[in-house]
């Protein structure tokens, strides 16, 4: 059986992750691959309920409470969806994962790094992405995109520019095996082309050039 492939899209607000996720899922389907697509927080009934609370602009959470909600949602998603899908040899495409916690709760909120790492280890069961695509974009541009699109601001969108700059800087600093940085200023079509090329090089048994 072909081993599963866990692909995660990361980046600050307005970077284009959701658009890229749809484009990649479409290309995978055209190539005969049926990806399991999910998002964070969310992806299960429990996690979606937690997402509603986390992003509700009327709520006020302490940084530690926000982290606990986030990792609880992630734990349910990993146990119910991501882990079983990968065990079955599927491709999983997720809009956000553990790096978002490092960017938003640790860098953005200032949550203790060691505390966050302990919770992440429990929530993820040690499961790490095969490929992480980080869309880099200045927070000012991401915010402008959201405003132009008329996006209703959630609790995180309403955070200060300094907060979003800390988040973006943490994403820029991420490096390691399987991590690839993409220019979030590219057109959606160009961004999808670059991302697909990375996937094809990493897993030629699954993804093919020119699709």
PEWOUR-V474087 format. One record per run of one state. SS is the DSSP state (H for helix, E for strand, - for the rest). FROM is the first residue (numbers start at 0). LEN is the number of residues. If there is no record, write none. Layout:
ss->{SS | SS}
from->{FROM | FROM}
len->{LEN | LEN}
//
This chain:
ss->{- | E | - | H | - | E | - | H | - | H | - | E | - | H | - | H | - | E | - | H | - | H | - | E | - | H | -}
from->{0 | 4 | 11 | 16 | 30 | 35 | 39 | 44 | 55 | 62 | 87 | 90 | 95 | 97 | 108 | 112 | 124 | 130 | 136 | 138 | 149 | 160 | 173 | 178 | 183 | 187 | 202}
len->{4 | 7 | 5 | 14 | 5 | 4 | 5 | 11 | 7 | 25 | 3 | 5 | 2 | 11 | 4 | 12 | 6 | 6 | 2 | 11 | 11 | 13 | 5 | 5 | 4 | 15 | 9}
//
